Each structure stands twice: as structure tokens, then as C-alpha cells.
């Protein structure tokens, strides 16, 4: 690609060259590299979009659990968003771990201020083994401040239950819960069915207020996999950044996470890790 130098030595694309699509992850760091910001960036790269990040918390985490979690100062979270949006901008964004209500409120304020488009909210409340990644008050703050701004909410079953107070045992319960979640102000809901039992395991439900669309996949690995929720929501975000309609972005992400689970690898003593880069030796 032809490039020219502008003052200061920075390279800019020649006029007429296509712009790189951009996606933003507002989430926590997983020191083990399997989830959080790290999984999001790998997924953005796999989809060929530029990934920017706003770090909300630092965790000491590996494949066997979360040992410690530290939310970053609110001012620093705001500054990161400002730095990205006033220079780079974004075509779509996702949120992951927003550990305290004050961070949720700061993110919601920035979404409104910068009119951040195509917002995917992954309401991360616990790590894969159940270690808490949020403080009291997070559910209420999500409902009051962030969900009304979301284009898509992507809870797993425990998160959907926490947000609504309902119990989910099957597909009918998923649809009922999706309707309640949409009543909180979110435009579209994708409830992930990985915690279901029996024939419906891995069946996700997309609800747009008019129809329910079930997305099924063959279970490709019998054990537990780390990083699947982050990878799925990041893949949806990348698809939206590239201009895909919402349902098509969800379908592409479902196909992608199924392949990522099939290519999962063991890197520590605990859970295997989803592989959004899809490198595997045959």
C-alpha cells in the first residue's frame, strides 16, 4: 500500500484507500490471557478489525481461578475512553467486566457523550469457575445506566437470572427471560445456553422484540472452556464494526466460537482455553 509521510513522521493512507474498521473493548485484563481484554483483541485480529481497549480492572487470574481483582480509578477509565474516541473513534464497542457501579456510570456517560455506536454489553459478573468479578450494586447500575444504551445484551444463563430474578431450566424460560430483559430497555437480547442441560446445551436464543431465533451448534468439546463468552461478544462486535446486520453478526460469531472451542488448547492446570486465532496442529 502506498503511503506518504505527514509532519512529525507519521504515515497516513493515501486518499482513496479503504479505512480499517475499528472495534473497542471496555473490559478487564485476564493475566492468564484466556478471557477479558486479551481474548477480545485476539478475536478482533481474527476478524481483521483494529482493536482499541479501555481497561476497567486488573485481575490476577489463570486457568484455575481468579486470585485477586483491582478496579482501576474512575478518572483513568474516563481518560482511556477520551483518548480513544477523540483520536481513533470506533465502529462498534463491547463492554465486559465493569466491576463497580461507578465504572458502569462512567462508561454509560461516555457512550452518550461520544455517541458510541453498535454497543454490545456482555454483563460479566463472575469468572468461569464462579469467582466474583463484580461488587454489590452492579446489577442495579447496569439496569439503570447501561442496558438502555445497549444495542445487544449477551448474558449467559446465570447472568440472565441475576438480572431478572428468574430461573432458567429450558428454552421456554429463556424466551420469557429475554422478554423481561428487553423490558429493562435493551434493544436486543442474546441469552447464551451453554449452562443448559440435555438436548438443549449450547442452544442460544436471540430475541429482538418480535421473534425468537434459536442458534444451535453441535457440542464439539465435552469439558469446560475458558473465554467463550468474551470471544463470542467480541466476534459479534467485530462483525458489527464491519457493517454486518445484527443477526448475521451473531450467526457469524456463533460459527466462530464453535470453531474456537473445537480448537481449544490446554495451557495450564485448569480449564482449556478457547482459541480465537484457530491455530491447531493436525
C-alpha positions in Angstrom: 0.0 0.0 0.0 1.3 3.4 -1.0 1.9 5.7 2.0 3.0 9.3 2.5 4.5 11.0 5.5 2.9 13.9 7.2 4.6 16.3 9.5 6.1 14.6 12.5 6.9 11.4 10.6 3.6 9.7 10.9 2.3 7.7 8.0 -1.1 8.2 6.6 -3.1 6.2 4.0 -3.3 7.7 0.5 -6.7 9.2 -0.3 -9.0 6.5 -1.7 -7.5 3.7 0.3 -10.1 1.8 2.4 -10.2 2.6 6.1 -9.5 -0.1 8.6 -12.7 -0.9 10.6 -12.3 -0.4 14.3 -13.7 -2.1 17.4 -13.4 -1.0 21.1 -13.3 -3.3 24.1 -14.1 -1.8 27.5 -13.2 -4.7 29.9 -10.9 -6.2 32.4 -7.5 -7.8 32.0 -7.0 -11.5 32.4 -3.4 -12.1 33.3 -3.8 -15.7 32.0 -4.6 -14.4 28.5 -7.7 -16.5 28.0 -10.5 -14.1 28.6 -11.1 -10.3 29.0 -9.2 -7.7 27.0 -6.7 -10.3 25.8 -9.4 -12.6 24.3 -11.1 -9.6 22.8 -8.0 -8.3 21.0 -7.2 -11.8 19.6 -10.8 -12.0 18.3 -10.7 -8.6 16.7 -7.5 -9.5 15.0 -9.0 -12.7 13.7 -11.8 -10.7 12.1 -9.4 -8.2 10.6 -10.5 -5.2 12.6 -8.4 -2.8 14.6 -8.9 -3.3 18.3 -8.7 -0.5 20.9 -9.1 -1.0 24.6 -10.2 0.7 27.8 -9.0 -1.3 30.8 -11.5 -1.3 33.7 -9.8 -3.7 36.1 -6.7 -5.8 36.5 -7.1 -9.4 37.7 -4.5 -11.9 38.9 -6.1 -14.9 37.1 -5.1 -18.1 35.5 -6.8 -21.3 34.2 -7.7 -22.5 37.8 -9.3 -19.3 39.1 -9.2 -15.6 40.0 -6.7 -14.9 42.8 -7.2 -11.1 43.0 -9.1 -8.2 41.3 -8.4 -4.5 41.4 -10.8 -2.0 39.7 -8.9 0.9 38.1 -9.6 4.5 39.2 -12.7 6.0 37.6 -10.8 9.0 36.2 -8.4 6.7 34.4 -11.2 4.8 32.8 -12.7 8.1 31.6 -9.3 9.2 30.3 -8.8 6.0 28.3 -12.2 6.4 26.6 -11.5 10.0 25.8 -8.1 9.1 24.4 -9.5 6.5 22.1 -12.7 8.3 21.0 -11.1 11.8 20.4 -8.4 10.3 18.1 -9.3 6.9 16.7 -13.0 6.5 17.3 -14.8 3.2 16.8 -17.3 1.5 14.5 -18.6 -0.8 17.3 -17.8 -1.4 21.0 -18.3 -4.0 23.7 -18.2 -4.0 27.4 -17.0 -6.8 29.6 -16.1 -6.8 33.2 -17.3 -3.5 34.8 -16.5 -4.3 38.4 -18.2 -1.5 40.3 -21.2 0.8 39.8 -19.1 3.9 39.4 -17.3 2.4 36.4 -20.6 1.4 34.8 -21.9 5.0 35.3 -18.7 6.5 33.8 -18.9 4.1 30.8 -22.6 4.9 30.2 -21.8 8.6 30.3 -19.1 8.3 27.7 -21.3 6.2 25.5 -23.8 9.0 25.4 -21.2 11.8 25.1 -19.3 10.2 22.2 -22.4 8.5 20.7 -20.5 5.2 20.6 -22.3 3.0 18.0 -23.2 -0.7 18.0 -22.8 -1.3 21.7 -22.6 -4.9 22.8 -22.9 -5.4 26.6 -21.6 -8.6 28.0 -22.6 -8.4 31.6 -19.6 -10.2 33.1 -20.2 -10.9 36.8 -18.2 -13.9 37.5 -15.3 -15.9 36.1 -15.7 -19.3 34.6 -15.2 -21.1 38.0 -17.6 -18.8 39.7 -15.2 -16.3 41.2 -16.9 -13.0 41.6 -15.8 -10.2 39.3 -18.2 -7.5 40.5 -19.3 -5.7 43.6 -22.7 -5.3 45.1 -24.8 -2.8 43.2 -23.6 -3.8 39.8 -26.9 -5.3 38.7 -28.9 -2.2 39.6 -26.3 0.1 38.0 -26.3 -2.0 34.8 -30.1 -1.8 34.6 -30.3 1.9 35.3 -27.4 3.2 33.3 -26.0 0.9 30.6 -28.7 -1.5 29.4 -30.9 1.3 27.9 -27.9 2.2 25.7 -27.1 -1.3 24.5 -27.8 -2.5 21.0 -27.3 -6.1 22.2 -27.1 -7.7 25.7 -25.3 -11.1 25.8 -25.8 -12.7 29.2 -25.2 -16.4 30.0 -27.9 -18.1 32.0 -26.6 -17.3 35.5 -26.2 -13.6 34.4 -29.7 -13.5 32.9 -31.0 -15.0 36.1 -29.2 -12.4 38.2 -30.5 -9.5 36.1 -34.1 -10.7 36.2 -34.5 -12.9 39.3 -36.0 -15.6 37.1 -34.9 -19.3 36.9 -34.0 -20.8 33.5 -34.3 -24.5 33.0 -35.2 -24.7 29.3 -36.0 -22.9 26.1 -39.4 -21.5 27.3 -37.7 -20.0 30.3 -35.1 -18.4 28.1 -37.7 -16.7 25.9 -39.6 -15.5 29.0 -36.4 -14.1 30.5 -35.4 -12.4 27.2 -38.7 -10.6 27.2 -38.1 -9.3 30.7 -34.6 -8.2 29.9 -35.8 -6.3 26.9 -38.3 -4.6 29.2 -35.3 -3.2 31.0 -34.6 -1.0 28.0 -32.1 -3.1 25.9 -33.0 -3.3 22.2 -31.9 -6.9 21.5 -31.0 -9.9 23.7 -28.9 -12.9 23.1 -29.1 -15.5 26.0 -26.3 -18.0 25.8 -27.3 -21.5 26.5 -24.1 -23.1 27.5 -25.4 -23.8 31.0 -28.4 -25.7 29.8 -28.6 -29.5 30.3 -29.6 -32.3 28.0 -30.5 -31.8 24.3 -30.6 -28.0 24.5 -27.0 -27.5 25.7 -25.3 -24.8 23.7 -28.5 -23.5 22.2 -28.6 -19.7 22.3 -31.7 -17.5 22.0 -31.8 -14.2 20.1 -34.8 -12.0 20.9 -35.4 -8.7 19.0 -38.8 -7.9 20.4 -40.7 -9.5 17.5 -39.3 -13.0 17.1 -37.2 -15.6 18.8 -34.3 -17.1 16.8 -32.6 -20.2 18.2 -29.0 -20.7 17.3 -27.8 -24.3 17.8 -24.4 -25.9 17.5 -23.1 -29.4 17.9 -21.2 -29.7 21.2 -17.6 -30.0 20.0 -15.8 -30.4 23.3 -17.2 -32.2 26.4 -15.3 -30.2 29.0 -15.4 -26.6 30.3 -13.7 -23.9 28.2 -12.4 -20.6 29.4 -13.0 -17.4 27.5 -16.0 -18.4 25.4 -18.3 -15.5 26.4 -15.7 -12.8 25.8 -14.8 -14.4 22.5 -18.4 -14.6 21.3 -19.3 -11.0 22.2 -16.0 -9.7 20.7 -16.8 -11.6 17.5 -20.3 -10.0 17.3 -18.7 -6.6 17.9 -16.2 -7.2 15.1 -19.0 -8.2 12.8 -20.9 -5.1 13.6 -17.8 -3.0 13.0 -17.5 -4.5 9.6 -21.1 -3.5 8.7 -22.9 -6.8 9.2 -26.6 -6.7 10.2 -27.0 -7.7 13.8 -28.4 -11.2 13.3 -25.8 -12.0 10.7 -23.1 -10.8 13.0 -24.5 -13.1 15.7 -24.7 -16.1 13.4 -21.1 -15.5 12.2 -19.9 -15.2 15.8 -21.7 -18.4 16.7 -19.9 -20.2 13.9 -16.7 -18.6 15.0 -16.9 -19.6 18.7 -17.9 -23.1 17.8 -14.7 -23.4 15.8 -12.7 -21.7 18.6 -14.0 -24.2 21.1 -13.1 -27.1 18.7 -9.5 -25.7 18.5 -9.3 -25.1 22.3 -6.0 -25.9 23.9 -4.6 -26.6 27.4 -2.1 -24.0 28.6 -2.3 -24.5 32.4 -3.5 -26.9 35.0 -7.2 -25.9 34.8 -9.7 -25.2 32.1 -8.8 -25.4 28.4 -8.8 -22.0 26.6 -10.9 -21.1 23.6 -8.7 -20.4 20.6 -9.9 -17.4 18.6 -6.8 -17.5 16.4 -7.7 -21.0 15.4 -4.1 -22.3 15.3 -4.0 -26.0 15.7 -1.8 -28.8 14.6 -3.5 -31.7 12.9 
